[in-house]
């Protein structure tokens, strides 16, 4: 399970307070999506 915040302007503050999301989770998510899609 990968946590995904809703892409809303309201979440910008959360994303700034939680830098782990972009630094640690997004690369894993991108790799998993690429794997599932065969890329």
OpenMM code with the backbone's topology and positions (N, CA, C; nanometers):
from openmm import Vec3, app, unit

residues = "UNK UNK UNK UNK UNK UNK UNK UNK UNK UNK UNK UNK UNK UNK UNK UNK UNK UNK UNK UNK UNK UNK UNK UNK UNK UNK UNK UNK UNK UNK UNK UNK UNK UNK UNK UNK UNK UNK UNK".split()
positions = [
    Vec3(0.0851, -0.1167, 0.0000),
    Vec3(0.0000, 0.0000, 0.0000),
    Vec3(0.0897, 0.1230, 0.0000),
    Vec3(0.0632, 0.2124, -0.0915),
    Vec3(0.1407, 0.3360, -0.0995),
    Vec3(0.0491, 0.4545, -0.0713),
    Vec3(0.0815, 0.5356, 0.0287),
    Vec3(-0.0034, 0.6504, 0.0602),
    Vec3(0.0086, 0.7580, -0.0470),
    Vec3(-0.1042, 0.8059, -0.0933),
    Vec3(-0.1057, 0.9101, -0.1957),
    Vec3(-0.1991, 1.0223, -0.1527),
    Vec3(-0.1449, 1.1400, -0.1252),
    Vec3(-0.2328, 1.2520, -0.0920),
    Vec3(-0.3081, 1.2971, -0.2160),
    Vec3(-0.4277, 1.3436, -0.1956),
    Vec3(-0.5067, 1.3965, -0.3062),
    Vec3(-0.4331, 1.5169, -0.3645),
    Vec3(-0.4219, 1.5255, -0.4970),
    Vec3(-0.3488, 1.6382, -0.5580),
    Vec3(-0.4302, 1.7673, -0.5515),
    Vec3(-0.4294, 1.8291, -0.4380),
    Vec3(-0.5071, 1.9501, -0.4149),
    Vec3(-0.4159, 2.0599, -0.3612),
    Vec3(-0.4515, 2.1835, -0.3882),
    Vec3(-0.3729, 2.2958, -0.3350),
    Vec3(-0.3715, 2.2924, -0.1826),
    Vec3(-0.4702, 2.2303, -0.1239),
    Vec3(-0.4771, 2.2224, 0.0223),
    Vec3(-0.3679, 2.1341, 0.0808),
    Vec3(-0.3107, 2.0483, 0.0002),
    Vec3(-0.2077, 1.9568, 0.0491),
    Vec3(-0.0667, 2.0123, 0.0358),
    Vec3(-0.0500, 2.1284, -0.0218),
    Vec3(0.0842, 2.1847, -0.0392),
    Vec3(0.1565, 2.2006, 0.0936),
    Vec3(0.0872, 2.2438, 0.1960),
    Vec3(0.1487, 2.2580, 0.3284),
    Vec3(0.1941, 2.1244, 0.3833),
    Vec3(0.1106, 2.0234, 0.3675),
    Vec3(0.1473, 1.8898, 0.4140),
    Vec3(0.2703, 1.8399, 0.3398),
    Vec3(0.2730, 1.8566, 0.2083),
    Vec3(0.3870, 1.8105, 0.1292),
    Vec3(0.5156, 1.8812, 0.1712),
    Vec3(0.5067, 2.0080, 0.2073),
    Vec3(0.6261, 2.0809, 0.2519),
    Vec3(0.6722, 2.0344, 0.3897),
    Vec3(0.5785, 1.9951, 0.4748),
    Vec3(0.6138, 1.9466, 0.6089),
    Vec3(0.6585, 1.8009, 0.6079),
    Vec3(0.6300, 1.7306, 0.5009),
    Vec3(0.6613, 1.5877, 0.4918),
    Vec3(0.7525, 1.5606, 0.3720),
    Vec3(0.8781, 1.6068, 0.3758),
    Vec3(0.9667, 1.5906, 0.2600),
    Vec3(0.9981, 1.4451, 0.2267),
    Vec3(0.9776, 1.3533, 0.3211),
    Vec3(1.0007, 1.2115, 0.2946),
    Vec3(0.9144, 1.1624, 0.1796),
    Vec3(0.7969, 1.2236, 0.1625),
    Vec3(0.7060, 1.1742, 0.0589),
    Vec3(0.7699, 1.1835, -0.0789),
    Vec3(0.8224, 1.3006, -0.1117),
    Vec3(0.8866, 1.3168, -0.2427),
    Vec3(1.0236, 1.2502, -0.2482),
    Vec3(1.0956, 1.2531, -0.1382),
    Vec3(1.2322, 1.2003, -0.1381),
    Vec3(1.2363, 1.0475, -0.1342),
    Vec3(1.1465, 0.9863, -0.0583),
    Vec3(1.1537, 0.8417, -0.0365),
    Vec3(1.0437, 0.7629, -0.1060),
    Vec3(0.9226, 0.8149, -0.1050),
    Vec3(0.8120, 0.7362, -0.1577),
    Vec3(0.7934, 0.7522, -0.3078),
    Vec3(0.8049, 0.8724, -0.3612),
    Vec3(0.7808, 0.8907, -0.5041),
    Vec3(0.8724, 0.8079, -0.5931),
    Vec3(1.0022, 0.7974, -0.5644),
    Vec3(1.0852, 0.7112, -0.6494),
    Vec3(1.0387, 0.5651, -0.6488),
    Vec3(0.9954, 0.5163, -0.5333),
    Vec3(0.9451, 0.3793, -0.5233),
    Vec3(0.8157, 0.3659, -0.6030),
    Vec3(0.7285, 0.4629, -0.5883),
    Vec3(0.6016, 0.4605, -0.6605),
    Vec3(0.6241, 0.4633, -0.8116),
    Vec3(0.7118, 0.5510, -0.8574),
    Vec3(0.7407, 0.5602, -1.0010),
    Vec3(0.7985, 0.4298, -1.0545),
    Vec3(0.8878, 0.3691, -0.9798),
    Vec3(0.9473, 0.2426, -1.0226),
    Vec3(0.8422, 0.1321, -1.0273),
    Vec3(0.7541, 0.1288, -0.9294),
    Vec3(0.6499, 0.0256, -0.9263),
    Vec3(0.5513, 0.0437, -1.0411),
    Vec3(0.5126, 0.1665, -1.0692),
    Vec3(0.4217, 0.1925, -1.1816),
    Vec3(0.4883, 0.1518, -1.3125),
    Vec3(0.6147, 0.1865, -1.3301),
    Vec3(0.6872, 0.1483, -1.4518),
    Vec3(0.6952, -0.0040, -1.4639),
    Vec3(0.7197, -0.0724, -1.3524),
    Vec3(0.7281, -0.2186, -1.3545),
    Vec3(0.5948, -0.2795, -1.3960),
    Vec3(0.4862, -0.2304, -1.3366),
    Vec3(0.3537, -0.2848, -1.3661),
    Vec3(0.3150, -0.2583, -1.5118),
    Vec3(0.3530, -0.1428, -1.5632),
    Vec3(0.3190, -0.1080, -1.7013),
    Vec3(0.4162, -0.1671, -1.8024),
    Vec3(0.5169, -0.2360, -1.7545),
    Vec3(0.6108, -0.3019, -1.8439),
    Vec3(0.7210, -0.2129, -1.8949),
    Vec3(0.7488, -0.1055, -1.8235),
    Vec3(0.8508, -0.0126, -1.8695),
    Vec3(0.9671, -0.0136, -1.7889),
] * unit.nanometer
topology = app.Topology()
chain = topology.addChain("A")
for resn in residues:
    res = topology.addResidue(resn, chain)
    for name in ("N", "CA", "C"):
        topology.addAtom(name, app.Element.getBySymbol(name[0]), res)
